[in-house]
Amino acid sequence: MTFLNQIKTFAANESGAVTVDWVVLTAAIVGLGLAVISSVRTGVGSLATDISNSLSSASVASLGTLGVSQ
């Protein structure tokens, strides 16, 4: 078998086509995930800061005489 015949046989072989499809699909999913994370990051950070500030300034009300039998 000559080198040219080996190249033709290799080019005609489709046994790895499904693997290539899955690699491309996986790369697309990872890329989409990274894009979503980068676009949501700032909003989530500011929301977490707002929640932290609200909880820091919150106070717990005393129950007083509620639930005490007379």
N, CA, C and O atoms as a Maestro MAE file, in Angstrom:
{
 s_m_m2io_version
 :::
 2.0.0
}

f_m_ct {
 s_m_title
 :::
 protein
 m_atom[280] {
  # First column is atom index #
  i_m_mmod_type
  r_m_x_coord
  r_m_y_coord
  r_m_z_coord
  i_m_residue_number
  s_m_chain_name
  s_m_pdb_residue_name
  s_m_pdb_atom_name
  i_m_atomic_number
  :::
  1 25 0.846 -1.168 0.000 1 A "MET " " N  " 7
  2 3 0.000 0.000 0.000 1 A "MET " " CA " 6
  3 2 0.897 1.239 0.000 1 A "MET " " C  " 6
  4 15 1.794 1.370 0.833 1 A "MET " " O  " 8
  5 25 0.649 2.111 -0.913 2 A "THR " " N  " 7
  6 3 1.469 3.309 -1.021 2 A "THR " " CA " 6
  7 2 0.961 4.379 -0.063 2 A "THR " " C  " 6
  8 15 -0.120 4.275 0.515 2 A "THR " " O  " 8
  9 25 1.771 5.391 0.076 3 A "PHE " " N  " 7
  10 3 1.421 6.491 0.985 3 A "PHE " " CA " 6
  11 2 0.149 7.189 0.536 3 A "PHE " " C  " 6
  12 15 -0.666 7.574 1.375 3 A "PHE " " O  " 8
  13 25 -0.039 7.360 -0.747 4 A "LEU " " N  " 7
  14 3 -1.239 8.011 -1.279 4 A "LEU " " CA " 6
  15 2 -2.483 7.176 -0.992 4 A "LEU " " C  " 6
  16 15 -3.535 7.724 -0.665 4 A "LEU " " O  " 8
  17 25 -2.369 5.866 -1.111 5 A "ASN " " N  " 7
  18 3 -3.504 4.997 -0.805 5 A "ASN " " CA " 6
  19 2 -3.846 5.052 0.686 5 A "ASN " " C  " 6
  20 15 -5.020 5.000 1.053 5 A "ASN " " O  " 8
  21 25 -2.844 5.155 1.534 6 A "GLN " " N  " 7
  22 3 -3.087 5.261 2.966 6 A "GLN " " CA " 6
  23 2 -3.835 6.559 3.298 6 A "GLN " " C  " 6
  24 15 -4.729 6.560 4.144 6 A "GLN " " O  " 8
  25 25 -3.476 7.641 2.645 7 A "ILE " " N  " 7
  26 3 -4.159 8.920 2.871 7 A "ILE " " CA " 6
  27 2 -5.606 8.834 2.399 7 A "ILE " " C  " 6
  28 15 -6.503 9.343 3.071 7 A "ILE " " O  " 8
  29 25 -5.845 8.202 1.259 8 A "LYS " " N  " 7
  30 3 -7.216 8.045 0.763 8 A "LYS " " CA " 6
  31 2 -8.048 7.193 1.710 8 A "LYS " " C  " 6
  32 15 -9.211 7.501 1.970 8 A "LYS " " O  " 8
  33 25 -7.458 6.131 2.220 9 A "THR " " N  " 7
  34 3 -8.169 5.271 3.169 9 A "THR " " CA " 6
  35 2 -8.478 6.031 4.452 9 A "THR " " C  " 6
  36 15 -9.576 5.917 4.997 9 A "THR " " O  " 8
  37 25 -7.519 6.798 4.930 10 A "PHE " " N  " 7
  38 3 -7.730 7.585 6.145 10 A "PHE " " CA " 6
  39 2 -8.826 8.620 5.943 10 A "PHE " " C  " 6
  40 15 -9.657 8.815 6.830 10 A "PHE " " O  " 8
  41 25 -8.844 9.289 4.793 11 A "ALA " " N  " 7
  42 3 -9.840 10.319 4.511 11 A "ALA " " CA " 6
  43 2 -11.237 9.720 4.363 11 A "ALA " " C  " 6
  44 15 -12.224 10.377 4.692 11 A "ALA " " O  " 8
  45 25 -11.333 8.501 3.881 12 A "ALA " " N  " 7
  46 3 -12.626 7.857 3.678 12 A "ALA " " CA " 6
  47 2 -13.175 7.239 4.961 12 A "ALA " " C  " 6
  48 15 -14.372 6.964 5.052 12 A "ALA " " O  " 8
  49 25 -12.324 7.023 5.938 13 A "ASN " " N  " 7
  50 3 -12.741 6.394 7.189 13 A "ASN " " CA " 6
  51 2 -13.557 7.387 8.014 13 A "ASN " " C  " 6
  52 15 -13.089 8.495 8.278 13 A "ASN " " O  " 8
  53 25 -14.772 7.007 8.427 14 A "GLU " " N  " 7
  54 3 -15.658 7.891 9.181 14 A "GLU " " CA " 6
  55 2 -15.906 7.392 10.597 14 A "GLU " " C  " 6
  56 15 -16.888 7.797 11.218 14 A "GLU " " O  " 8
  57 25 -15.067 6.545 11.114 15 A "SER " " N  " 7
  58 3 -15.313 5.970 12.437 15 A "SER " " CA " 6
  59 2 -15.163 6.987 13.565 15 A "SER " " C  " 6
  60 15 -15.722 6.778 14.642 15 A "SER " " O  " 8
  61 25 -14.438 8.068 13.358 16 A "GLY " " N  " 7
  62 3 -14.262 9.070 14.400 16 A "GLY " " CA " 6
  63 2 -15.172 10.273 14.252 16 A "GLY " " C  " 6
  64 15 -15.041 11.238 15.005 16 A "GLY " " O  " 8
  65 25 -16.084 10.238 13.308 17 A "ALA " " N  " 7
  66 3 -16.951 11.395 13.049 17 A "ALA " " CA " 6
  67 2 -17.871 11.692 14.230 17 A "ALA " " C  " 6
  68 15 -18.118 12.858 14.538 17 A "ALA " " O  " 8
  69 25 -18.373 10.672 14.886 18 A "VAL " " N  " 7
  70 3 -19.267 10.877 16.020 18 A "VAL " " CA " 6
  71 2 -18.502 11.505 17.175 18 A "VAL " " C  " 6
  72 15 -19.033 12.370 17.872 18 A "VAL " " O  " 8
  73 25 -17.277 11.084 17.383 19 A "THR " " N  " 7
  74 3 -16.451 11.657 18.436 19 A "THR " " CA " 6
  75 2 -16.216 13.139 18.191 19 A "THR " " C  " 6
  76 15 -16.286 13.940 19.123 19 A "THR " " O  " 8
  77 25 -15.946 13.503 16.976 20 A "VAL " " N  " 7
  78 3 -15.730 14.906 16.632 20 A "VAL " " CA " 6
  79 2 -17.004 15.708 16.877 20 A "VAL " " C  " 6
  80 15 -16.944 16.834 17.372 20 A "VAL " " O  " 8
  81 25 -18.144 15.139 16.535 21 A "ASP " " N  " 7
  82 3 -19.416 15.826 16.784 21 A "ASP " " CA " 6
  83 2 -19.624 16.084 18.271 21 A "ASP " " C  " 6
  84 15 -20.038 17.175 18.663 21 A "ASP " " O  " 8
  85 25 -19.339 15.085 19.096 22 A "TRP " " N  " 7
  86 3 -19.511 15.255 20.547 22 A "TRP " " CA " 6
  87 2 -18.526 16.263 21.116 22 A "TRP " " C  " 6
  88 15 -18.870 17.016 22.028 22 A "TRP " " O  " 8
  89 25 -17.320 16.287 20.598 23 A "VAL " " N  " 7
  90 3 -16.335 17.267 21.070 23 A "VAL " " CA " 6
  91 2 -16.795 18.675 20.729 23 A "VAL " " C  " 6
  92 15 -16.682 19.580 21.556 23 A "VAL " " O  " 8
  93 25 -17.306 18.867 19.537 24 A "VAL " " N  " 7
  94 3 -17.797 20.189 19.125 24 A "VAL " " CA " 6
  95 2 -19.011 20.584 19.960 24 A "VAL " " C  " 6
  96 15 -19.118 21.732 20.391 24 A "VAL " " O  " 8
  97 25 -19.913 19.657 20.188 25 A "LEU " " N  " 7
  98 3 -21.095 19.943 21.000 25 A "LEU " " CA " 6
  99 2 -20.709 20.284 22.437 25 A "LEU " " C  " 6
  100 15 -21.261 21.217 23.020 25 A "LEU " " O  " 8
  101 25 -19.777 19.547 23.008 26 A "THR " " N  " 7
  102 3 -19.319 19.819 24.364 26 A "THR " " CA " 6
  103 2 -18.638 21.175 24.456 26 A "THR " " C  " 6
  104 15 -18.858 21.915 25.415 26 A "THR " " O  " 8
  105 25 -17.823 21.502 23.481 27 A "ALA " " N  " 7
  106 3 -17.159 22.806 23.466 27 A "ALA " " CA " 6
  107 2 -18.187 23.932 23.370 27 A "ALA " " C  " 6
  108 15 -18.019 24.974 24.002 27 A "ALA " " O  " 8
  109 25 -19.230 23.737 22.601 28 A "ALA " " N  " 7
  110 3 -20.274 24.760 22.487 28 A "ALA " " CA " 6
  111 2 -21.009 24.941 23.812 28 A "ALA " " C  " 6
  112 15 -21.317 26.069 24.198 28 A "ALA " " O  " 8
  113 25 -21.288 23.856 24.503 29 A "ILE " " N  " 7
  114 3 -21.982 23.947 25.789 29 A "ILE " " CA " 6
  115 2 -21.105 24.649 26.821 29 A "ILE " " C  " 6
  116 15 -21.587 25.489 27.581 29 A "ILE " " O  " 8
  117 25 -19.823 24.306 26.850 30 A "VAL " " N  " 7
  118 3 -18.902 24.959 27.790 30 A "VAL " " CA " 6
  119 2 -18.795 26.451 27.479 30 A "VAL " " C  " 6
  120 15 -18.818 27.276 28.392 30 A "VAL " " O  " 8
  121 25 -18.679 26.797 26.212 31 A "GLY " " N  " 7
  122 3 -18.611 28.202 25.817 31 A "GLY " " CA " 6
  123 2 -19.864 28.967 26.190 31 A "GLY " " C  " 6
  124 15 -19.786 30.107 26.647 31 A "GLY " " O  " 8
  125 25 -21.019 28.350 25.998 32 A "LEU " " N  " 7
  126 3 -22.279 28.994 26.368 32 A "LEU " " CA " 6
  127 2 -22.360 29.178 27.878 32 A "LEU " " C  " 6
  128 15 -22.835 30.209 28.355 32 A "LEU " " O  " 8
  129 25 -21.903 28.193 28.625 33 A "GLY " " N  " 7
  130 3 -21.894 28.311 30.083 33 A "GLY " " CA " 6
  131 2 -21.007 29.441 30.558 33 A "GLY " " C  " 6
  132 15 -21.387 30.193 31.456 33 A "GLY " " O  " 8
  133 25 -19.841 29.569 29.975 34 A "LEU " " N  " 7
  134 3 -18.932 30.665 30.339 34 A "LEU " " CA " 6
  135 2 -19.525 32.022 29.985 34 A "LEU " " C  " 6
  136 15 -19.361 32.987 30.731 34 A "LEU " " O  " 8
  137 25 -20.210 32.099 28.858 35 A "ALA " " N  " 7
  138 3 -20.843 33.359 28.462 35 A "ALA " " CA " 6
  139 2 -21.948 33.744 29.445 35 A "ALA " " C  " 6
  140 15 -22.084 34.915 29.798 35 A "ALA " " O  " 8
  141 25 -22.724 32.777 29.879 36 A "VAL " " N  " 7
  142 3 -23.798 33.054 30.842 36 A "VAL " " CA " 6
  143 2 -23.205 33.496 32.176 36 A "VAL " " C  " 6
  144 15 -23.688 34.451 32.785 36 A "VAL " " O  " 8
  145 25 -22.174 32.814 32.626 37 A "ILE " " N  " 7
  146 3 -21.547 33.179 33.902 37 A "ILE " " CA " 6
  147 2 -20.992 34.590 33.846 37 A "ILE " " C  " 6
  148 15 -21.173 35.362 34.788 37 A "ILE " " O  " 8
  149 25 -20.323 34.937 32.764 38 A "SER " " N  " 7
  150 3 -19.732 36.273 32.686 38 A "SER " " CA " 6
  151 2 -20.795 37.364 32.588 38 A "SER " " C  " 6
  152 15 -20.570 38.480 33.057 38 A "SER " " O  " 8
  153 25 -21.931 37.070 31.996 39 A "SER " " N  " 7
  154 3 -22.967 38.100 31.881 39 A "SER " " CA " 6
  155 2 -23.789 38.243 33.155 39 A "SER " " C  " 6
  156 15 -24.361 39.307 33.388 39 A "SER " " O  " 8
  157 25 -23.866 37.218 33.978 40 A "VAL " " N  " 7
  158 3 -24.678 37.248 35.193 40 A "VAL " " CA " 6
  159 2 -23.857 37.656 36.413 40 A "VAL " " C  " 6
  160 15 -24.422 38.051 37.433 40 A "VAL " " O  " 8
  161 25 -22.539 37.565 36.321 41 A "ARG " " N  " 7
  162 3 -21.666 37.756 37.482 41 A "ARG " " CA " 6
  163 2 -21.868 39.096 38.179 41 A "ARG " " C  " 6
  164 15 -21.975 39.125 39.405 41 A "ARG " " O  " 8
  165 25 -21.922 40.196 37.454 42 A "THR " " N  " 7
  166 3 -22.016 41.515 38.081 42 A "THR " " CA " 6
  167 2 -23.360 41.706 38.782 42 A "THR " " C  " 6
  168 15 -23.414 42.274 39.873 42 A "THR " " O  " 8
  169 25 -24.437 41.240 38.167 43 A "GLY " " N  " 7
  170 3 -25.753 41.363 38.778 43 A "GLY " " CA " 6
  171 2 -25.860 40.561 40.064 43 A "GLY " " C  " 6
  172 15 -26.445 41.024 41.043 43 A "GLY " " O  " 8
  173 25 -25.303 39.370 40.063 44 A "VAL " " N  " 7
  174 3 -25.346 38.535 41.261 44 A "VAL " " CA " 6
  175 2 -24.486 39.147 42.359 44 A "VAL " " C  " 6
  176 15 -24.856 39.106 43.532 44 A "VAL " " O  " 8
  177 25 -23.347 39.710 41.989 45 A "GLY " " N  " 7
  178 3 -22.478 40.347 42.986 45 A "GLY " " CA " 6
  179 2 -23.149 41.530 43.660 45 A "GLY " " C  " 6
  180 15 -23.062 41.679 44.878 45 A "GLY " " O  " 8
  181 25 -23.819 42.373 42.885 46 A "SER " " N  " 7
  182 3 -24.486 43.529 43.488 46 A "SER " " CA " 6
  183 2 -25.698 43.094 44.309 46 A "SER " " C  " 6
  184 15 -25.988 43.702 45.339 46 A "SER " " O  " 8
  185 25 -26.401 42.070 43.879 47 A "LEU " " N  " 7
  186 3 -27.524 41.554 44.652 47 A "LEU " " CA " 6
  187 2 -27.037 40.990 45.987 47 A "LEU " " C  " 6
  188 15 -27.670 41.209 47.019 47 A "LEU " " O  " 8
  189 25 -25.923 40.268 45.974 48 A "ALA " " N  " 7
  190 3 -25.370 39.727 47.221 48 A "ALA " " CA " 6
  191 2 -24.955 40.846 48.161 48 A "ALA " " C  " 6
  192 15 -25.139 40.732 49.373 48 A "ALA " " O  " 8
  193 25 -24.398 41.926 47.625 49 A "THR " " N  " 7
  194 3 -24.019 43.070 48.454 49 A "THR " " CA " 6
  195 2 -25.253 43.725 49.065 49 A "THR " " C  " 6
  196 15 -25.243 44.085 50.242 49 A "THR " " O  " 8
  197 25 -26.311 43.881 48.280 50 A "ASP " " N  " 7
  198 3 -27.551 44.466 48.796 50 A "ASP " " CA " 6
  199 2 -28.155 43.608 49.905 50 A "ASP " " C  " 6
  200 15 -28.609 44.137 50.920 50 A "ASP " " O  " 8
  201 25 -28.162 42.313 49.722 51 A "ILE " " N  " 7
  202 3 -28.698 41.414 50.750 51 A "ILE " " CA " 6
  203 2 -27.851 41.484 52.008 51 A "ILE " " C  " 6
  204 15 -28.385 41.515 53.117 51 A "ILE " " O  " 8
  205 25 -26.532 41.507 51.843 52 A "SER " " N  " 7
  206 3 -25.638 41.592 53.000 52 A "SER " " CA " 6
  207 2 -25.868 42.881 53.780 52 A "SER " " C  " 6
  208 15 -25.914 42.860 55.010 52 A "SER " " O  " 8
  209 25 -26.013 43.998 53.081 53 A "ASN " " N  " 7
  210 3 -26.268 45.281 53.745 53 A "ASN " " CA " 6
  211 2 -27.614 45.274 54.467 53 A "ASN " " C  " 6
  212 15 -27.723 45.800 55.575 53 A "ASN " " O  " 8
  213 25 -28.624 44.691 53.859 54 A "SER " " N  " 7
  214 3 -29.943 44.625 54.495 54 A "SER " " CA " 6
  215 2 -29.906 43.768 55.748 54 A "SER " " C  " 6
  216 15 -30.504 44.122 56.765 54 A "SER " " O  " 8
  217 25 -29.208 42.641 55.681 55 A "LEU " " N  " 7
  218 3 -29.147 41.764 56.844 55 A "LEU " " CA " 6
  219 2 -28.294 42.362 57.958 55 A "LEU " " C  " 6
  220 15 -28.555 42.130 59.138 55 A "LEU " " O  " 8
  221 25 -27.280 43.125 57.583 56 A "SER " " N  " 7
  222 3 -26.424 43.743 58.601 56 A "SER " " CA " 6
  223 2 -27.168 44.808 59.388 56 A "SER " " C  " 6
  224 15 -26.934 44.974 60.585 56 A "SER " " O  " 8
  225 25 -28.048 45.519 58.736 57 A "SER " " N  " 7
  226 3 -28.767 46.599 59.413 57 A "SER " " CA " 6
  227 2 -30.089 46.135 60.030 57 A "SER " " C  " 6
  228 15 -30.791 46.934 60.649 57 A "SER " " O  " 8
  229 25 -30.429 44.881 59.874 58 A "ALA " " N  " 7
  230 3 -31.695 44.378 60.413 58 A "ALA " " CA " 6
  231 2 -31.562 44.119 61.910 58 A "ALA " " C  " 6
  232 15 -30.482 43.812 62.415 58 A "ALA " " O  " 8
  233 25 -32.673 44.250 62.591 59 A "SER " " N  " 7
  234 3 -32.690 43.947 64.029 59 A "SER " " CA " 6
  235 2 -33.803 42.948 64.302 59 A "SER " " C  " 6
  236 15 -34.774 42.847 63.552 59 A "SER " " O  " 8
  237 25 -33.640 42.228 65.373 60 A "VAL " " N  " 7
  238 3 -34.622 41.227 65.757 60 A "VAL " " CA " 6
  239 2 -35.520 41.834 66.828 60 A "VAL " " C  " 6
  240 15 -35.036 42.355 67.832 60 A "VAL " " O  " 8
  241 25 -36.801 41.766 66.613 61 A "ALA " " N  " 7
  242 3 -37.762 42.327 67.576 61 A "ALA " " CA " 6
  243 2 -37.887 41.391 68.758 61 A "ALA " " C  " 6
  244 15 -37.870 40.169 68.606 61 A "ALA " " O  " 8
  245 25 -38.014 41.978 69.943 62 A "SER " " N  " 7
  246 3 -38.194 41.153 71.140 62 A "SER " " CA " 6
  247 2 -39.646 40.706 71.230 62 A "SER " " C  " 6
  248 15 -40.555 41.392 70.763 62 A "SER " " O  " 8
  249 25 -39.840 39.577 71.821 63 A "LEU " " N  " 7
  250 3 -41.195 39.038 71.916 63 A "LEU " " CA " 6
  251 2 -41.995 39.703 73.027 63 A "LEU " " C  " 6
  252 15 -43.226 39.701 72.989 63 A "LEU " " O  " 8
  253 25 -41.322 40.261 73.998 64 A "GLY " " N  " 7
  254 3 -42.041 40.898 75.098 64 A "GLY " " CA " 6
  255 2 -42.804 39.863 75.918 64 A "GLY " " C  " 6
  256 15 -42.229 38.884 76.394 64 A "GLY " " O  " 8
  257 25 -44.089 40.090 76.075 65 A "THR " " N  " 7
  258 3 -44.903 39.190 76.907 65 A "THR " " CA " 6
  259 2 -45.660 38.180 76.066 65 A "THR " " C  " 6
  260 15 -46.494 37.442 76.590 65 A "THR " " O  " 8
  261 25 -45.392 38.135 74.808 66 A "LEU " " N  " 7
  262 3 -46.082 37.200 73.928 66 A "LEU " " CA " 6
  263 2 -45.763 35.769 74.336 66 A "LEU " " C  " 6
  264 15 -44.592 35.399 74.430 66 A "LEU " " O  " 8
  265 25 -46.743 34.997 74.569 67 A "GLY " " N  " 7
  266 3 -46.561 33.607 74.917 67 A "GLY " " CA " 6
  267 2 -46.365 33.349 76.394 67 A "GLY " " C  " 6
  268 15 -46.192 32.197 76.792 67 A "GLY " " O  " 8
  269 25 -46.385 34.384 77.223 68 A "VAL " " N  " 7
  270 3 -46.217 34.208 78.659 68 A "VAL " " CA " 6
  271 2 -47.608 34.081 79.274 68 A "VAL " " C  " 6
  272 15 -48.471 34.935 79.070 68 A "VAL " " O  " 8
  273 25 -47.808 33.015 80.023 69 A "SER " " N  " 7
  274 3 -49.123 32.841 80.657 69 A "SER " " CA " 6
  275 2 -49.243 33.727 81.886 69 A "SER " " C  " 6
  276 15 -48.258 33.952 82.588 69 A "SER " " O  " 8
  277 25 -50.447 34.232 82.152 70 A "GLN " " N  " 7
  278 3 -50.655 35.167 83.266 70 A "GLN " " CA " 6
  279 2 -51.388 34.540 84.389 70 A "GLN " " C  " 6
  280 15 -51.643 35.193 85.401 70 A "GLN " " O  " 8
  :::
 }
 m_bond[279] {
  # First column is bond index #
  i_m_from
  i_m_to
  i_m_order
  :::
  1 1 2 1
  2 2 3 1
  3 3 4 2
  4 3 5 1
  5 5 6 1
  6 6 7 1
  7 7 8 2
  8 7 9 1
  9 9 10 1
  10 10 11 1
  11 11 12 2
  12 11 13 1
  13 13 14 1
  14 14 15 1
  15 15 16 2
  16 15 17 1
  17 17 18 1
  18 18 19 1
  19 19 20 2
  20 19 21 1
  21 21 22 1
  22 22 23 1
  23 23 24 2
  24 23 25 1
  25 25 26 1
  26 26 27 1
  27 27 28 2
  28 27 29 1
  29 29 30 1
  30 30 31 1
  31 31 32 2
  32 31 33 1
  33 33 34 1
  34 34 35 1
  35 35 36 2
  36 35 37 1
  37 37 38 1
  38 38 39 1
  39 39 40 2
  40 39 41 1
  41 41 42 1
  42 42 43 1
  43 43 44 2
  44 43 45 1
  45 45 46 1
  46 46 47 1
  47 47 48 2
  48 47 49 1
  49 49 50 1
  50 50 51 1
  51 51 52 2
  52 51 53 1
  53 53 54 1
  54 54 55 1
  55 55 56 2
  56 55 57 1
  57 57 58 1
  58 58 59 1
  59 59 60 2
  60 59 61 1
  61 61 62 1
  62 62 63 1
  63 63 64 2
  64 63 65 1
  65 65 66 1
  66 66 67 1
  67 67 68 2
  68 67 69 1
  69 69 70 1
  70 70 71 1
  71 71 72 2
  72 71 73 1
  73 73 74 1
  74 74 75 1
  75 75 76 2
  76 75 77 1
  77 77 78 1
  78 78 79 1
  79 79 80 2
  80 79 81 1
  81 81 82 1
  82 82 83 1
  83 83 84 2
  84 83 85 1
  85 85 86 1
  86 86 87 1
  87 87 88 2
  88 87 89 1
  89 89 90 1
  90 90 91 1
  91 91 92 2
  92 91 93 1
  93 93 94 1
  94 94 95 1
  95 95 96 2
  96 95 97 1
  97 97 98 1
  98 98 99 1
  99 99 100 2
  100 99 101 1
  101 101 102 1
  102 102 103 1
  103 103 104 2
  104 103 105 1
  105 105 106 1
  106 106 107 1
  107 107 108 2
  108 107 109 1
  109 109 110 1
  110 110 111 1
  111 111 112 2
  112 111 113 1
  113 113 114 1
  114 114 115 1
  115 115 116 2
  116 115 117 1
  117 117 118 1
  118 118 119 1
  119 119 120 2
  120 119 121 1
  121 121 122 1
  122 122 123 1
  123 123 124 2
  124 123 125 1
  125 125 126 1
  126 126 127 1
  127 127 128 2
  128 127 129 1
  129 129 130 1
  130 130 131 1
  131 131 132 2
  132 131 133 1
  133 133 134 1
  134 134 135 1
  135 135 136 2
  136 135 137 1
  137 137 138 1
  138 138 139 1
  139 139 140 2
  140 139 141 1
  141 141 142 1
  142 142 143 1
  143 143 144 2
  144 143 145 1
  145 145 146 1
  146 146 147 1
  147 147 148 2
  148 147 149 1
  149 149 150 1
  150 150 151 1
  151 151 152 2
  152 151 153 1
  153 153 154 1
  154 154 155 1
  155 155 156 2
  156 155 157 1
  157 157 158 1
  158 158 159 1
  159 159 160 2
  160 159 161 1
  161 161 162 1
  162 162 163 1
  163 163 164 2
  164 163 165 1
  165 165 166 1
  166 166 167 1
  167 167 168 2
  168 167 169 1
  169 169 170 1
  170 170 171 1
  171 171 172 2
  172 171 173 1
  173 173 174 1
  174 174 175 1
  175 175 176 2
  176 175 177 1
  177 177 178 1
  178 178 179 1
  179 179 180 2
  180 179 181 1
  181 181 182 1
  182 182 183 1
  183 183 184 2
  184 183 185 1
  185 185 186 1
  186 186 187 1
  187 187 188 2
  188 187 189 1
  189 189 190 1
  190 190 191 1
  191 191 192 2
  192 191 193 1
  193 193 194 1
  194 194 195 1
  195 195 196 2
  196 195 197 1
  197 197 198 1
  198 198 199 1
  199 199 200 2
  200 199 201 1
  201 201 202 1
  202 202 203 1
  203 203 204 2
  204 203 205 1
  205 205 206 1
  206 206 207 1
  207 207 208 2
  208 207 209 1
  209 209 210 1
  210 210 211 1
  211 211 212 2
  212 211 213 1
  213 213 214 1
  214 214 215 1
  215 215 216 2
  216 215 217 1
  217 217 218 1
  218 218 219 1
  219 219 220 2
  220 219 221 1
  221 221 222 1
  222 222 223 1
  223 223 224 2
  224 223 225 1
  225 225 226 1
  226 226 227 1
  227 227 228 2
  228 227 229 1
  229 229 230 1
  230 230 231 1
  231 231 232 2
  232 231 233 1
  233 233 234 1
  234 234 235 1
  235 235 236 2
  236 235 237 1
  237 237 238 1
  238 238 239 1
  239 239 240 2
  240 239 241 1
  241 241 242 1
  242 242 243 1
  243 243 244 2
  244 243 245 1
  245 245 246 1
  246 246 247 1
  247 247 248 2
  248 247 249 1
  249 249 250 1
  250 250 251 1
  251 251 252 2
  252 251 253 1
  253 253 254 1
  254 254 255 1
  255 255 256 2
  256 255 257 1
  257 257 258 1
  258 258 259 1
  259 259 260 2
  260 259 261 1
  261 261 262 1
  262 262 263 1
  263 263 264 2
  264 263 265 1
  265 265 266 1
  266 266 267 1
  267 267 268 2
  268 267 269 1
  269 269 270 1
  270 270 271 1
  271 271 272 2
  272 271 273 1
  273 273 274 1
  274 274 275 1
  275 275 276 2
  276 275 277 1
  277 277 278 1
  278 278 279 1
  279 279 280 2
  :::
 }
}
